């Protein structure tokens, strides 16, 4: 389960950091690149996290016990990680 969560979090990180890098290449301003990168990708990352929570929690109501355990574990991990939603709360 940790490997799955790590892989998903790295996917979000690459998406976020690549947007920051694009902004830095265009402007050369470090602080501005971070603010614009988070502002431009925050809603997308938060929406993806909400979708993943819904999908993982849907596993919990399935008939298979091992799948339900993974669903509860992965969904709970997403819910308990404020960094999943932190980019959405970044001031624009």
MOURSUL-V45657 format. One record per residue. N is the residue number from 0. PHI is phi in whole degrees, -180 to 180 (none if undefined). PSI is psi in degrees with one decimal (* if undefined). NEAR is the number of other C-alpha atoms within 10 Angstrom. Layout:
<<N;PHI;PSI;NEAR> <N;PHI;PSI;NEAR>>
This chain:
<<0;none;-37.0;11> <1;-64;-37.8;10> <2;-64;-39.5;8> <3;-65;-46.8;10> <4;-63;-40.5;15> <5;-63;-44.2;10> <6;-62;-42.8;12> <7;-67;-40.1;13> <8;-67;-35.9;16> <9;-67;-33.6;12> <10;-61;-45.4;12> <11;-66;-40.5;18> <12;-63;-43.2;13> <13;-63;-40.1;11> <14;-63;-45.6;15> <15;-69;-48.5;21> <16;-69;-33.7;16> <17;-66;-34.5;13> <18;-68;-39.7;20> <19;-63;-40.6;24> <20;-65;-41.2;16> <21;-59;-43.8;13> <22;-67;-38.9;19> <23;-65;-40.5;18> <24;-62;-38.7;12> <25;-74;-36.8;10> <26;-110;-32.0;11> <27;79;4.3;12> <28;-99;116.6;11> <29;-65;-53.1;13> <30;-64;-42.4;11> <31;-63;-37.6;14> <32;-65;-39.6;21> <33;-67;-46.9;18> <34;-63;-47.0;16> <35;-69;-37.5;18> <36;-63;-44.6;23> <37;-70;-38.7;24> <38;-66;-37.0;20> <39;-80;-26.9;17> <40;-111;-6.3;18> <41;-59;-46.2;21> <42;-68;-38.1;17> <43;-65;-44.5;17> <44;-66;-41.4;22> <45;-65;-40.6;19> <46;-65;-40.7;14> <47;-64;-38.5;15> <48;-65;-40.6;20> <49;-64;-39.7;17> <50;-63;-43.5;12> <51;-64;-38.4;18> <52;-62;-45.5;20> <53;-62;-42.8;13> <54;-65;-46.2;14> <55;-66;-38.5;22> <56;-71;-27.2;20> <57;-66;-30.6;15> <58;-62;-29.8;21> <59;-67;-26.7;19> <60;-94;2.6;14> <61;-71;171.1;12> <62;-80;-20.1;9> <63;-88;128.7;10> <64;-67;-43.0;12> <65;-67;-36.8;12> <66;-67;-39.5;16> <67;-64;-39.3;18> <68;-64;-42.8;16> <69;-65;-41.3;16> <70;-61;-44.9;24> <71;-67;-42.4;19> <72;-64;-48.0;18> <73;-71;-42.1;22> <74;-65;-41.4;23> <75;-65;-36.4;14> <76;-65;-40.4;16> <77;-67;-41.1;20> <78;-66;-35.7;16> <79;-86;-2.4;10> <80;-102;104.5;10> <81;-66;-19.0;10> <82;-69;-17.0;13> <83;-66;-31.9;20> <84;-112;-1.5;19> <85;-60;-41.0;14> <86;-62;-27.0;21> <87;-71;-30.4;19> <88;-86;-0.8;13> <89;-68;133.1;13> <90;-64;140.1;9> <91;-91;*;11>>
